[in-house]
Amino acid sequence: MDSNLSLNPNKLVQFLQKPQSEFTKADIIRYVKENGIRMINFMYPADDNRLKTLNFIINSESYLDSILTYGERVDGSSLFPFIEAGNSDLYVIPRFSTAFVDPFAEIPTLTLLGSFFNKEGEPLASSPEYTLKRACEEFQKSTGMEFHAMGELEYYVIAPDTGLYHAVDQKGYHESSPYAKFNDFRAECMELIAQTGAQIKYGHNEVGNFTIDGMIYEQNEIEFLPIPALQAAENLVLAKWIIRTLGAKKGYDVTFAPKITVGKAGSGLHIHFKVMKDGHNMMIENGKLSDSAKRAIAGILEYADAITAMGNKVPTSYFRLVPHQEAPTSICWGDRNRSVLVRVPLGWTGDANMSAKANPLEAGNLTEAPEKQTAELRSADCSADVYQLIAAMVVAARKGFENPDALKRAEEMYVSVNIHNDENKEKLAQLKSLPDSCVASADALEAQRAVFEEANVFDARLIDGILSKLRKFEDADLRSQTHGSNEEMMKLVRKYWHCG
């Protein structure tokens, strides 16, 4: 038995003794026949950033073979408003490498993520998955490298207050039970997410923790491992589906909303990224941040205002992006600095054997240091279409590599300490700010749309659809209009409580 497969939580991996990337149609049929699977589900993302589901009852092996091979028709206009109803039929074709056993189904069910194809049998150019796939192809073509990503998925769990062991308000970071009430729920979510094949790094309580009107609000986070960008996006959409579904079964309200209430920590979706070549992390060179990393960072910063159109899709997104809330407002970057838009966290680049210092018996027994260095975009939240968001980051990073002035631009946008400190007043005045509304994000994207449409990565119809959706919020002055009115702000919070 392969030691890399024996601990894999995905039941098909355990049974077939091969990684998901090697699953074939024959493997799927074999698993169905030998494990009593009675149903097949196709799941796929739509314009509202949520997974949709199509159920198939298995009535014969020939029918199973047919749906796995040819997929099924769906109404594209009901999934994507920018697709016309008069010519809306799409095909959904399952991708065998995404197969997992549905952890919630009472009838034994196998679920596969699907790809959209048009009437000619070609990938749908405007689909979320294909957009990200094209972005990654162009990045590799231009740079010779792969773009890897991972998400930090923050969310609140809300349930009746037991009155016991209250955590300190806004001091819930890494809290343990009994002060943390939903650690077991988070652990169960992580186990089910891992069974889909998602690569989880860890989970913990986050800062937000408070009680209002007899209900406890507790913020949690599940963070993933950096993997190829398309898989990273799929990890996130499946994780949100599992957390919400399990929460509903337990009677918990779960929200990924960017704004939760007045004066309390909102939830973000920080996206870490790294560039890889021949299996090596290119973010570090001789123990320091590499020029490749700086070029990617410079590109993402250059187009950061347009990226908000993909990563911050509801008006309350911009109530989170305000100063002094550990959320970015200015377009800049720095090391280990949580006030910046792109942060470079600690990356295990030192020579110290910390394990031997903590565990004297391990002296001289050091394993090879991991290549963990990433950079982190801190602006997005879970209103995002994660496929579009990561695709936009990939496009922007590629433009950084293609820009001969990228290293100079990186130097100009670097800050060494909190951007809001007095010593940075002059620097702050020189930096661009992130958009303050959906309308402003739409304007930024429209001004730079040619960059994202280049090489047919973002389809023009998709860009048009994003712009139309953002502008319909008419929120250009919303922050100023609601300033000082908690009641009006909370109406908006409740309206977008279950965004994305």
Secondary structure, 3 states (H helix, E strand, C coil): CCHHHHCCCCHHHHHHCCCHHHCCHHHHHHHHHHCCCCEEEEEEECCCCCEEEEEEECCCHHHHHHHHHHCEEEEHHHHCCCCCHHHCEEEEEECHHHCEECCCCCCCEEEEEEEEECCCCCECCCCHHHHHHHHHHHHHHHHCCEEEEEEEEEEEEEEECCCCCCCCCCCCCCCCCCCCCCHHHHHHHHHHHHHCCCCEEEEEEEEEEEEECCEEEEEEEEEECCEEHHHHHHHHHHHHHHHHHHHHHHCCEEECCCCCCCCCCCCCEEEEEEEEECCEECCEECCEECHHHHHHHHHHHHCHHHHHHHHCCCCCHHHHCCCCCCCCCECCEEECCCCCCEEECCCCCCCCCHHHHHCHHHCCCCCCCCCCCCEEECCCCCCCCHHHHHHHHHHHHHHHHHCCCHHHHHHHCECCCCCCCHHHHHHHHHCCECCCCHHHHHHHHHHHHHHHHHHHCCCHHHHHHHHHHHHCCCCCCHHHHHCCCHHHHHHHHHHCCCCC
